[in-house]
Amino acid sequence: MQHLKFSNANLSAPLRQSLEILGYSEMTPIQAKSLPFILNGDDIIAKAKTGSGKTVAFGLGLLSKLDVNLYETQALVLCPTRELADQVSKAIRALARFTPNVKLLTLCGGVPQGHQIASLDQHAPHIVVGTPGRVQDHLKRQSLSLKKLRVLVLDEADRMLDMGFEAQISFVVRQTSKTKQTLLFSATYPDSILDMSAHIQNAPVEISIDETHDDGQIEQLFFKAEELQKPLAVSALLAKYQPESTVIFCNTKYTCQVMENWLGQEGYSALSLTGDLDQRERDQTLLRFANKSCSILVATDVAARGLDIKDLSAVIVFDLSPDPEVHIHRIGRTGRAGQKGLALSLCAENELERAKAIETYQNKPIQWGKYPAGKTPKNTTLRPSMVTLVIDGGRKSKIRAADILGALTGEAGLAGNEVGKIDIFDVRTYVAIKRTSANVALSRLQNGKIKGRKLRVRSLG
């Protein structure tokens, strides 16, 4: 496909400026195919996977339709998980940075409704990004109105149906204007998606990008291991391959917890990501993995949906999925952006049929690997290079990344390259510090001030 540039699209000057700052010049295939129809006001049903650039496509579309002087909710994006909703919110805020007075609110479960209701009471947000259950709750409370909605986006619609959100989605759609534009994005097109489209869309344009995960950069190996042998097999593979960062995929929350405990006992830095965590725990888990203060993330597919970790060294598939497409999606988290990737899958005797299905799906034979002979050395590279510090102050305290960096490189005396990723939330800020300097940074911040105020600071390890 010919590379199309955003500069050729019919976009406002503020949106063009945001794209330039973000470094977006050429469109991805899904953007090139869908954006003209989105800007034209057409309904679309698009087959697009995580990482395809769909968020920018629909984000530009809904921002183009906003009237910022009308304090009504004009755009709604429904997502299957809190993590994806948070990612989508951040992406749209970045696109809207030069469009003045845009109010966006994220409405997800797992956090108290009080703060959300207070925000809705001030004046209606122009854009709402949320999960179906929590958006339904607010509609029932009448704290949210969608009567003036112009654009409805269903992101990862297949996953929302897999998670049982069909009734909530139907309820939400019934509260919206008949004249709205509906954009439906799905990684797969099961009959349930086509049925949903038929009920909620008006002559949608169908868009499909024939792109599979480019696994040419991924070394993929399968290893035979019965269920009780699998934890030991994981340790052997970690010791042999020494990956700096690893996601381990399990099919159940229980297995995730077992593996997190096992790895902890073995001396590894591991955290699990499952649906049982509350919002703060999930935020902390994800950012500790992303900022390199945790080396191993053990996750279920639903919890990891929408997860986009840069420079992921390896994926270990602990339980083979019965769906070969899910397997390809799992291993596609490594080897991105031209980097080399490593995918190691464990296969018990009763999973051999699943392995054969993967072989058929990818249309090439799977490679069986061998465990290292003899006793393997303990993995020493998996000790995280960073430590996360938590500061009890965030956006509501008007704290910016520059304030944190100033406190650390000024009063605390750290070099700039000793400070890693800084994540600012409403009432907390998380900052990654090189492990060798973490104690000094913690002590100086606890005894000093940030933006003229003394704030509580602690280490997450």
N, C-alpha and C positions, 0 to 999 in steps of 0.2 A: 504494500500500500504506500502511496506517495505520502511523504511527511507533510502534514498541514500545520501551519503556524497559527497560534492564538491571535496574532496581530491581524489575520485575515477574517477573524470572526466579528460579528456585529455586537461588540461589547462596549460598555461605558468606559470612560477614561479612568475612573477609580478602580474598576475591575482589572483593566489592562495594567495599571500601576502595581496592583497587588501581584499579578502574575509575574511581572518583571522582577519584583523584589524576591519572590519565591523561586525564581530561576526557571519558571515554566515558559518555554518558547514553542516547542513542537508538541503537538497533540499525540496522545496514545491512540491506538486504533479505536477503542471504545469512545473516546472523546471526539475523534474526527467523525465517526459515524453517527453518534447520538446528538451532539451539541446543536447542529443546525435544526433538527426536529424539536429539541427541547426549547430552543429560543423561539421557534415558530409557534409554540403553544400546543404541539401535538402530544397526545398520550403515547408513551412508548413502553414496550416490554423488551428488556435487554438481557441477554445472557452474558454475564460478566463476573469474573472471580475477584476475590480480594487482591488488591495490588494492581488492578487493571487501570486505575485512574478514574473510576466511575464517580467517586465522591466529588472530584473537581468538576466533572461534567454536570451533575445535578446541582452542585453548589452554585456554580455560575448561573445556571438556569433560574433557580429560585431567587437569587439575589437580583437578577435582572428584572424580575417581576414585582419587586417590593416597592411600596409607597411608604417611605419612612415617616411621613407626616400623618399616616393613618395608624393609630395605636390599636390595631387589631391583629390577631394571629393570622398571617397570610400564607405561611409555609409550615408544613409538618413533615418531619422525617421519622419514620418508624424503623427501629433496629431490633434485632433479636436479643442483644446483650448490652449490659451497661458499658462494657469496654468499647464496643463498637460505637455506641452512642457518644461516648466521650471523645473518641477519635474523630467522628464525623463533626461534632461540635467544634473541636479545635481547628479542623480543616476549613469549615465555613467561616469561623472567626478570622482566620488568616486571610481568606479571600475578601472578607468585608472590611479589612483594616483601614482602607481609605474611603469607605462609604460611611459618612457620619451618622451617628445616632441609631445604628442598628442594634436592636435588643434581641438576644438569643438566650433561650432558657433550655437547660437539659432536664428532662423529667424521667427519672428512672426509679425503680424499686430499690430496696436495700438501704435507703437513706430516709430520714424522717420527712414527713410531708409538710411539716410546719413552715420550714424555710421556703419550700416551693410555693406554698399557698401565699406567704407574705410577698414573694416576688411577683406572683400573678396578680395580687391585689393592688400593687403600686400602679402599674398599667400593663396591659397585655403585651407579651413579647411578639415581635414581628415573626420570629422563627422559633418553633419548638422542635427539639430533637429528643426522642424518648423511646421507651419500650412500651409495647401495646398495653400491658396490664396497668402501668402507672398512668398513662395517658387516659385510659378508660376511667380510672378512679377519679381523676380531676374533672372529666366530663360529667360524671355522675354527681359529683359535688357541686357542679356548676362554677368551679373556680377557673375553668378553661372553656372558651367558646371557639368553635371552628366555623361559625356561620359565614365569616368573610374569607375563608380559606381559598387561596388561589392555586397553590401547588401542594400535592400530596406525593411523598416519595416512600416507597416500600423498599428498603434496602435489605438484601439477603433474604428475600421473601420465602425461599424454599426452607431456610433454616428456621424462620418464624413458624412456618407450618409444622416442621418436624418437632418443634418445641411445644406444640399445642396451642398456638395463639390465634387460631382461625376465628373463634367466637369473638375475641377482643378486637381483632382487626375489623370484622364485620360491624361491630358496634360503633367503632370509631368512624368508619366510612359513612355510616348512616347519619352521623352528626354534621357532615360536611355539605358544602354547596354542590349542587348538581353541575355547575359550570366550571368546576375546578379542573386543573390539568393533573393527571395521575401518571407518575413515572414508576415503573416496576422493574427492579433489578433482581436477578436470581442467578445463582451459579449453575443450576440445572433446571430443566423444563419438565418436571413430572406432570401428570394429568391434573393434579391438584392446583398447580400454578396456572395452567391454562383455564381451568374452571374459575379460579379467582379473577383472572384477567377478564373473562367474559362477563362477570357480574359487576365489576367496578370500573372498567375502562370503556372508552368510546373510540372505536375504530383505531386501536393502537398500532403504531408502526413497530414491526418486529425487527430487532437488531441482534445479530449474533456474530461474535468474533471467534473465528476458528483458531483459538490459541490454547495450546496445552502448556503445562509447565515445561520450560526449557530445562530438561534434566541432563543436558550434555555436560554441564559443569559439576554434576553430582556423582560422586562415587557411591554406588548403591550395593550393599552386601546383605545377604540373609544368613542367619546363624541358627542352627538347630538347638533348641533348649526346651525342656519340659517345664511346666509351670513352676515347680518348686526350685528348679535350677536357674530361673530367669534373673533373680536378684544378683546371684553370683556372676552370671554371664554379663550383666550390666557393669559390675565392678571390673571384670576382666577387660571389657571393651574400653572403658574409660581409661584404664591403666595403659592399654596398648596404644590407643590413638591420641590420648592427651588433648582432647578438645578444650578450647578456652571457654566456650559457652555451649550448652546443650539443652535442647528441649526433649523430654521423654514423654511420649504419648501412651496413655493407658485408656482402656475402654470404660472404666468405672471410677467413681470417686473413691471407693474403698481401696482399689489398687493404687491409686495416686497416694493415698495416705500411708499405705504400707511401704511404698517405695521411698517416700520422703523420710519416714522413720528409719528405714534400712540405710539409706545413704548418709543420714545424720550420724548413725552409729558407726559407719565406716569412715567418718571424718570429712565427708564432703559437704560443701555448702549448697543445700538444696531446699527449695520451697515448692509447695504444691498449689496449683491454681484450679479450684473446683467451684461449683455453684454454691457451696456451703459458706463461703467467705462473705463477710459484709463488705460494704463499699470501700471503707477505709483499708481493710485488709487486702482487698483485691488491688486497689491502687498501689499500696505499698509493695506488694509482691511483684507486680508488673514493672514498677519503676526500679526496684532493686535489681531485677534481672537486666533491664535495659541499660542501667547505669554502671553495670559490671561490679556491683557489690554482692551479687549472688551468681554462682556459676551454672546451676542446674535448675531448670523449671520442669516440674512434673505436672502434666495437664491432661484434661479430657478435651475432646474435640469441641464441645459446646463452649467450654470456658476459654479455649484458645481461638475461637472464631474471630477473625478480624485482627488477630495478633500480627504485627509486622515489626519484627526485631531485626535491625540491621546487623550485618556481619555475624550471623549465627553460624558457629563452626560446625555443629553436628545436630542431627535428629536421630534419636533412638526410638524405634517403634517397639514398645514392650508387648502390646497385644495387637495382633493383626486385625484390621477392620474387615467386617464382612463386605464392605463396599470398596471395590478397587479404586474408585474415584476419590474417596476419602483418603486412601493411602497415598495417592499421587499428590493430593493437596497437602498432606502432612509433610512429605519429604521435600515439597517445593518451598518450605520455609527456609531451607539452607541453599547455598549456591546461588544467591541472588545478585543482581547487578554485576554480572561477570566474575563474581568471586567463586572460588572452588568450594564445593560443599561435600558433606559426608552424611550418608543415610544408612543406619545399621538397624536391621529388623530381626527380631527374635521370632522363631516359629516352632511351636510345639507340634507333636504328631497330629493332634486333632485340628490343627490350623493349616495343614498342607493344602486342602482344597482352596482356602483363601489365597495362599501363595500362588497356586496355579491360576486362579482368577486374575490376580495382579499381573502375572506373566502374559495372559491372554489380552488383558486390557492395554498394557503398554507395548504389546506386539514385539516383544523381544525376551529372550530367556533371562531368568533371574540368576544372579551369581551367588554361589554359596561360599561363605568365608570360613576360615578356620580360626579357632581360639589360639591365643599365644601358647606355645609349648612351655612347660615348666611353670614355676612361680613367677608371676608378673610383679614388677616393682610398683610400689604405691604411687598413685598419681599425685604429683606435687604441683603441677601447673594449675590445678583447679582451685587453688586457694585464691579467692577473688582479689583483684588488684585494687579495688576501691571499698570504702566504707560509707554508708549513708548516714548523714546527720539529719535530724528532724528539728525544725525550728517552729515554735508555736506562734506563727504569724504568717499571713499570706496576702492575697489580693485585697481582702477587706481592710487590711492594715496598710494598704498602699505600698506594700513591699515589692520591689522589682529585683530582677536578677543582678542588676548593677550594684544595688545596695549590699547584697550578700557578697558579691565578688569584692567590693570595696572593703568590707569588714574583714574578709579573709586575707586579702593581699596587702591591706593597709595595717590595721592594728595587729592582726594575727601574724603578719609577716610571711605568709605563704607565697610561693611563686605561682603565677597564673596557671602554669601547666600542672600544678598539683590539685587543681579544682576541676571536677568533672561536670556532669550534667546537673542542672538546677531545674527542679520542677516546682512550680508555684501553684498551689490550690487556694481555695477561699480562705481557710484559716490556718493552713500549714504550708511550710516550704521544706522540700527535701533537697539536699545537696550532697553530691558524691565527692569524697576526698580520697586521695591516694592513701592506701593503708599505712604507709610509713609515716604519714603526716597527720593521721586522723586524731590521735590523742592530743597533739599540740593544738590543732584546729578546734577540737571540742572544748578544751580548757580555756582557750582565748575567747571563744564565743560565749561561753558560760559566764566568764568574768568581765566581758566587755559589753558593748552596746551595738545595736543595729538600727540605723536611722535615728539615733538619739534615744533609743528605748532599750531597756533590758528585757530580753525575751528568753523563755525557757528553751534550752537546747539539749538534746540527748542523742545517743547513738543507737542505730538499729543493728549494728554489726555488719 
